Amino acid sequence: MRTRYKPYILLIPVTIVLLGIFLSGISIGLLQSLGYFPAVGLRQMTLKYYKEILADPGFLASLRFSLYTAFISSVLAVIMGVLLAYSILQSKQKKGIEELVYKLPIIVPHTVAVILVYNIFSQSGLLSRFLFHLGFINEPTQFASVLFNRNGFGIIFAYLWKEIPFVAMIVYTVLGNMNDKLSETALNLGASQKQVFWHVQLPLIMPSIVSAFIIIFAFSFGAFEVPFLLGPTYPQALPVKAYIEYTQPDLLNRPYAMAINMVLIFMVIVFIGICHKIFRIFYQYDGSKE
């Protein structure tokens, strides 16, 4: 018993410190979002700041933009990641491809991914120059602008660079450990390779797909650096809007930033709860409990 619980006991001090920092930060942010900020003379609890931001068209536009970029990038990442994992599984050179896919998301941070996206897709980037030299455009500035605009393509490209390999490795791990007898039985019964994937393998990897989607959506929805560097000036992603409100010289503006942060946290928790329910449905369908 002592050996079994020793690692958890040793983790208690650092866990207390980390939880203390996290919970104290959340508590201070919640109090300030409710108007309790003694440093600037605000001592009365109120929901005024929540009411004002929820009625603000700029906040609602930022909310839609954050949901749009997070959802589109997460869906595309899941689809492409599953296809990539399946192609790795079918490849004869699995080891080399597997190592490459595994290293890319670890080596390349999001800030570097932003630089790559800018150097490739900007009007002075590699793609526009390549099309110019091939004669498809008369000058690089004729290349369609996909960065810093409301369609959020630049943000989505940067997220996909990190998220596709992440999803692929999660799904590939499950596919690689799957019992081959299930697929072989289906093939012997006359099923095609496509039917085996859709009716045998996909239902079994669905819990992993849902888990990966939850993780990347929650991260994308609350991420700051990518939309800050590649996003439009309007509408801004919610984390960027919260940061701008937070850095206002007038400290009386601080409760608005905290209210936006609390809404972000609340929405992520609600979304994770909804996806957890969906995950349980797939888990039961998978038959893993039996």
Secondary structure, DSSP 4 states (H G I P E B T S, - for coil): -HHHHHHHHHHHHHHHHHHHHHHHHHHHHHHHHTT-BGGGTB-S--SHHHHHHHT-HHHHHHHHHHHHHHHHHHHHHHHHHHHHHHHHHH-S-HHHHHHHHHHHHHHS-HHHHHHHHHHHHSTTSHHHHHHHHHTSSSSGGGSPP-SSSTT-HHHHHHHHHHHHHHHHHHHHHHHHTS-HHHHHHHHHTT--HHHHIIIIIHHHHHHHHHHHHHHHHHHHHH--HHHHHHS-SSSPPHHHHHHHHHT-S-GGGHHHHHHHHHHHHHHHHHHHHHHHHHHHHHHHHHTTT-
